[in-house]
């Protein structure tokens, strides 16, 4: 049997050189924030070479398109219990450069 991992989402993606680290998170069953919502917690990390990440991103985009076309998800829809997050530019952002603080 192949081990399976459940994830409520991705909490962070960090790029260091040619390595991409993807932190998988799930909502805590016991910890709550000030508003009583479950706190997201990192559960596992995927580490991929950049070319494998790019191939995975292409495949995920194809699946996303299929899910939208079939009506399973709607563009911009967050998973239940998870807020949509807007990208936040960091202070060192320069035009024409990656604006993520997680890119080195």
N, CA, C and O of each residue as an XYZ file, in Angstrom:
416
protein
N       0.837     -1.185      0.000
C       0.000      0.000      0.000
C       0.878      1.244      0.000
O       1.903      1.295      0.681
N       0.475      2.225     -0.755
C       1.212      3.486     -0.827
C       0.736      4.404      0.293
O      -0.469      4.609      0.436
N       1.654      4.969      1.099
C       1.221      5.890      2.156
C       0.588      7.139      1.539
O       1.047      7.640      0.513
N      -0.465      7.628      2.177
C      -1.167      8.816      1.701
C      -1.055      9.923      2.731
O      -0.979      9.667      3.932
N      -1.046     11.158      2.248
C      -0.991     12.324      3.110
C      -2.120     13.258      2.728
O      -2.296     13.566      1.550
N      -2.891     13.717      3.711
C      -3.930     14.710      3.471
C      -3.369     16.087      3.803
O      -2.615     16.242      4.764
N      -3.739     17.082      3.007
C      -3.332     18.463      3.260
C      -4.504     19.378      2.965
O      -5.193     19.214      1.958
N      -4.732     20.356      3.859
C      -5.755     21.372      3.599
C      -5.248     22.419      2.620
O      -6.034     23.186      2.065
N      -3.932     22.454      2.406
C      -3.385     23.427      1.472
C      -1.887     23.572      1.616
O      -1.232     22.820      2.338
N      -1.365     24.552      0.914
C       0.058     24.877      0.944
C       0.205     26.171      1.724
O      -0.450     27.166      1.411
N       1.056     26.163      2.731
C       1.232     27.376      3.531
C       2.340     28.261      2.995
O       2.290     29.481      3.153
N       3.346     27.661      2.358
C       4.456     28.472      1.849
C       5.250     27.682      0.818
O       5.375     26.461      0.907
N       5.779     28.404     -0.156
C       6.698     27.823     -1.128
C       7.970     28.659     -1.079
O       7.926     29.879     -1.241
N       9.095     28.003     -0.858
C      10.369     28.691     -0.758
C      11.305     28.163     -1.842
O      11.433     26.953     -2.030
N      11.954     29.081     -2.550
C      12.907     28.704     -3.592
C      14.297     29.122     -3.140
O      14.530     30.283     -2.805
N      15.220     28.162     -3.136
C      16.613     28.430     -2.807
C      17.454     27.822     -3.923
O      17.587     26.602     -4.020
N      18.015     28.678     -4.757
C      18.771     28.183     -5.898
C      17.864     27.391     -6.809
O      16.875     27.921     -7.315
N      18.188     26.121     -7.028
C      17.387     25.281     -7.911
C      16.516     24.293     -7.136
O      16.048     23.304     -7.700
N      16.298     24.558     -5.847
C      15.484     23.689     -4.997
C      14.230     24.441     -4.557
O      14.301     25.596     -4.138
N      13.071     23.764     -4.659
C      11.793     24.340     -4.251
C      11.263     23.531     -3.072
O      11.168     22.306     -3.137
N      10.920     24.233     -1.999
C      10.355     23.593     -0.809
C       8.902     24.029     -0.676
O       8.602     25.223     -0.675
N       8.004     23.058     -0.566
C       6.575     23.320     -0.456
C       6.109     22.816      0.901
O       6.165     21.617      1.175
N       5.646     23.733      1.754
C       5.146     23.358      3.071
C       3.654     23.053      2.977
O       2.851     23.921      2.632
N       3.292     21.799      3.291
C       1.905     21.376      3.301
C       1.336     21.598      4.690
O       1.976     21.275      5.691
N       0.133     22.148      4.748
C      -0.456     22.432      6.050
C      -1.837     21.815      6.158
O      -2.493     21.519      5.160
N      -2.254     21.633      7.396
C      -3.628     21.247      7.677
C      -4.097     22.057      8.882
O      -3.294     22.594      9.646
N      -5.404     22.127      9.029
C      -5.971     22.902     10.120
C      -5.892     22.110     11.417
O      -6.223     20.925     11.455
N      -5.452     22.777     12.475
C      -5.293     22.124     13.767
C      -6.651     21.702     14.323
O      -7.608     22.475     14.275
N      -6.740     20.488     14.846
C      -8.001     20.063     15.456
C      -8.227     20.682     16.835
O      -9.346     20.662     17.348
N      -7.161     21.235     17.441
C      -7.294     21.747     18.811
C      -6.947     23.219     18.974
O      -7.555     23.897     19.802
N      -5.984     23.739     18.207
C      -5.585     25.139     18.378
C      -6.483     26.064     17.565
O      -6.817     25.778     16.416
N      -6.870     27.186     18.190
C      -7.749     28.165     17.550
C      -7.109     29.547     17.604
O      -6.342     29.851     18.517
N      -7.438     30.399     16.596
C      -6.957     31.773     16.619
C      -7.910     32.625     17.463
O      -8.842     32.094     18.067
N      -7.684     33.935     17.510
C      -8.486     34.844     18.323
C      -9.961     34.842     17.910
O     -10.833     35.147     18.723
N     -10.240     34.500     16.648
C     -11.618     34.474     16.163
C     -12.262     33.096     16.277
O     -13.396     32.901     15.837
N     -11.542     32.136     16.868
C     -12.081     30.793     17.042
C     -11.914     29.882     15.843
O     -12.462     28.780     15.822
N     -11.153     30.330     14.828
C     -10.921     29.505     13.642
C      -9.723     28.581     13.877
O      -8.781     28.951     14.578
N      -9.758     27.380     13.292
C      -8.607     26.484     13.442
C      -7.327     27.116     12.888
O      -7.360     27.789     11.857
N      -6.219     26.900     13.562
C      -4.934     27.454     13.164
C      -4.280     26.523     12.143
O      -4.188     25.319     12.383
N      -3.816     27.073     10.985
C      -3.087     26.221     10.044
C      -1.718     25.849     10.611
O      -1.029     26.690     11.188
N      -1.328     24.578     10.442
C      -0.050     24.093     10.942
C       0.660     23.309      9.849
O       0.037     22.510      9.149
N       1.971     23.535      9.700
C       2.753     22.789      8.718
C       2.850     21.342      9.182
O       3.209     21.063     10.326
N       2.522     20.425      8.269
C       2.534     19.001      8.607
C       3.645     18.237      7.899
O       4.244     17.322      8.464
N       3.914     18.630      6.643
C       4.974     17.968      5.878
C       5.551     18.957      4.886
O       4.957     20.001      4.616
N       6.721     18.621      4.341
C       7.374     19.467      3.348
C       7.763     18.604      2.154
O       8.350     17.532      2.302
N       7.419     19.104      0.960
C       7.891     18.488     -0.284
C       9.107     19.272     -0.736
O       9.096     20.502     -0.698
N      10.146     18.591     -1.161
C      11.343     19.244     -1.666
C      11.593     18.708     -3.060
O      11.764     17.505     -3.258
N      11.613     19.627     -4.039
C      11.733     19.246     -5.442
C      12.798     20.067     -6.142
O      13.033     21.219     -5.776
N      13.449     19.486     -7.153
C      14.284     20.324     -8.015
C      13.351     21.249     -8.809
O      12.188     20.918     -9.041
N      13.866     22.397     -9.217
C      13.048     23.414     -9.885
C      12.344     22.877    -11.131
O      11.184     23.216    -11.364
N      13.008     22.056    -11.930
C      12.359     21.547    -13.142
C      11.207     20.610    -12.810
O      10.195     20.620    -13.511
N      11.330     19.800    -11.759
C      10.232     18.928    -11.334
C       9.061     19.759    -10.809
O       7.901     19.431    -11.060
N       9.371     20.848    -10.073
C       8.311     21.741     -9.596
C       7.573     22.369    -10.773
O       6.344     22.435    -10.773
N       8.321     22.831    -11.780
C       7.693     23.453    -12.952
C       6.788     22.458    -13.676
O       5.690     22.818    -14.101
N       7.238     21.208    -13.821
C       6.402     20.180    -14.448
C       5.159     19.904    -13.611
O       4.069     19.738    -14.159
N       5.312     19.853    -12.285
C       4.167     19.620    -11.399
C       3.177     20.781    -11.490
O       1.966     20.561    -11.496
N       3.679     22.004    -11.559
C       2.805     23.177    -11.671
C       2.008     23.132    -12.970
O       0.823     23.465    -12.979
N       2.647     22.722    -14.071
C       1.937     22.583    -15.349
C       0.832     21.537    -15.239
O      -0.287     21.759    -15.702
N       1.145     20.405    -14.631
C       0.153     19.346    -14.468
C      -1.009     19.818    -13.592
O      -2.170     19.548    -13.901
N      -0.699     20.522    -12.501
C      -1.752     21.036    -11.620
C      -2.636     22.049    -12.347
O      -3.847     22.084    -12.126
N      -2.041     22.869    -13.212
C      -2.823     23.831    -13.982
C      -3.799     23.104    -14.910
O      -4.941     23.534    -15.069
N      -3.355     22.010    -15.519
C      -4.234     21.222    -16.386
C      -5.403     20.633    -15.589
O      -6.546     20.651    -16.046
N      -5.108     20.115    -14.405
C      -6.157     19.546    -13.559
C      -7.106     20.650    -13.093
O      -8.321     20.450    -13.073
N      -6.567     21.806    -12.720
C      -7.398     22.936    -12.288
C      -8.358     23.335    -13.401
O      -9.544     23.556    -13.154
N      -7.846     23.427    -14.624
C      -8.697     23.771    -15.761
C      -9.825     22.758    -15.913
O     -10.970     23.145    -16.145
N      -9.522     21.467    -15.786
C     -10.539     20.417    -15.890
C     -11.580     20.540    -14.775
O     -12.774     20.370    -15.017
N     -11.126     20.837    -13.552
C     -12.049     20.984    -12.425
C     -12.975     22.182    -12.616
O     -14.159     22.113    -12.286
N     -12.440     23.276    -13.146
C     -13.260     24.466    -13.409
C     -14.280     24.165    -14.507
O     -15.458     24.497    -14.380
N     -13.811     23.528    -15.589
C     -14.710     23.197    -16.699
C     -15.822     22.248    -16.281
O     -16.935     22.330    -16.800
N     -15.530     21.349    -15.348
C     -16.545     20.395    -14.893
C     -17.442     20.978    -13.800
O     -18.426     20.351    -13.407
N     -17.106     22.189    -13.301
C     -17.928     22.842    -12.280
C     -17.636     22.406    -10.858
O     -18.349     22.797     -9.934
N     -16.595     21.603    -10.666
C     -16.252     21.135     -9.317
C     -15.737     22.283     -8.456
O     -16.066     22.373     -7.273
N     -14.933     23.155     -9.047
C     -14.441     24.345     -8.347
C     -14.713     25.572     -9.215
O     -14.942     25.470    -10.420
N     -14.681     26.725     -8.566
C     -14.870     27.987     -9.262
C     -13.588     28.798     -9.130
O     -12.923     28.726     -8.096
N     -13.224     29.572    -10.158
C     -11.988     30.355    -10.083
C     -11.960     31.224     -8.822
O     -12.932     31.907     -8.501
N     -10.820     31.181     -8.113
C     -10.650     32.003     -6.913
C     -11.287     31.409     -5.676
O     -11.316     32.065     -4.635
N     -11.800     30.187     -5.753
C     -12.471     29.553     -4.622
C     -11.441     28.988     -3.653
O     -10.542     28.251     -4.059
N     -11.570     29.333     -2.369
C     -10.681     28.776     -1.343
C     -11.274     27.481     -0.809
O     -12.479     27.251     -0.910
N     -10.428     26.649     -0.246
C     -10.916     25.434      0.411
C     -11.772     25.844      1.603
O     -11.526     26.896      2.194
N     -12.770     25.046      1.974
C     -13.618     25.398      3.121
C     -12.780     25.658      4.365
O     -11.897     24.871      4.707
N     -13.060     26.752      5.027
C     -12.350     27.111      6.251
C     -11.040     27.842      6.024
O     -10.407     28.281      6.985
N     -10.614     27.984      4.756
C      -9.366     28.678      4.466
C      -9.653     29.987      3.742
O     -10.390     29.992      2.756
N      -9.086     31.100      4.212
C      -9.297     32.366      3.522
C      -8.474     32.437      2.239
O      -7.419     31.812      2.138
N      -8.957     33.195      1.265
C      -8.141     33.465      0.078
C      -7.030     34.410      0.494
O      -7.273     35.369      1.227
N      -5.824     34.154      0.038
C      -4.700     35.017      0.393
C      -4.251     35.785     -0.820
O      -4.036     35.214     -1.890
N      -4.109     37.082     -0.651
C      -3.582     37.928     -1.709
C      -2.060     37.913     -1.619
O      -1.519     37.897     -0.513
N      -1.348     37.917     -2.753
C       0.108     37.997     -2.685
C       0.541     39.335     -2.086
O      -0.031     40.381     -2.391
N       1.537     39.283     -1.250
C       2.029     40.488     -0.595
C       3.439     40.775     -1.087
O       4.347     39.983     -0.835
N       3.648     41.918     -1.800
C       5.006     42.228     -2.247
C       5.886     42.562     -1.050
O       5.408     43.120     -0.062
N       7.164     42.224     -1.135
C       8.060     42.552     -0.042
C       8.867     43.810     -0.367
O       8.928     44.250     -1.515
N       9.477     44.368      0.660
C      10.137     45.664      0.526
C      11.239     45.675     -0.519
O      11.504     46.721     -1.112
N      11.891     44.538     -0.765
C      13.000     44.490     -1.715
C      12.570     44.266     -3.157
O      13.414     44.035     -4.024
N      11.272     44.331     -3.425
C      10.786     44.057     -4.782
C      11.311     45.084     -5.771
O      11.347     46.282     -5.493
N      11.719     44.583     -6.939
C      12.179     45.451     -8.018
C      11.426     45.085     -9.283
O      11.171     43.903     -9.518
N      11.059     46.064    -10.110
C      10.336     45.751    -11.345
C      11.111     44.734    -12.182
O      12.332     44.818    -12.316
N      10.371     43.770    -12.741
C      10.997     42.764    -13.594
C      11.666     41.628    -12.833
O      12.244     40.733    -13.449
N      11.600     41.649    -11.526
C      12.218     40.594    -10.703
C      11.122     39.870     -9.931
O      10.035     40.414     -9.740
N      11.397     38.655     -9.491
C      10.444     37.932     -8.672
C      10.206     38.728     -7.403
O      11.161     39.154     -6.753
N       8.942     38.936     -7.037
C       8.627     39.778     -5.879
C       8.370     38.986     -4.600
O       7.943     39.558     -3.597
N       8.621     37.701     -4.621
C       8.403     36.899     -3.425
C       9.588     37.017     -2.460
O      10.741     36.949     -2.888
N       9.315     37.192     -1.168
C      10.409     37.200     -0.209
C      11.003     35.809     -0.021
O      12.023     35.655      0.650
N      10.362     34.783     -0.616
C      10.834     33.407     -0.467
C      11.690     32.966     -1.624
O      11.986     31.778     -1.755
N      12.093     33.881     -2.459
C      12.885     33.552     -3.641
C      14.287     34.091     -3.440
O      14.467     35.287     -3.209
N      15.286     33.219     -3.526
C      16.658     33.700     -3.343
C      17.516     33.355     -4.528
O      18.703     33.682     -4.547
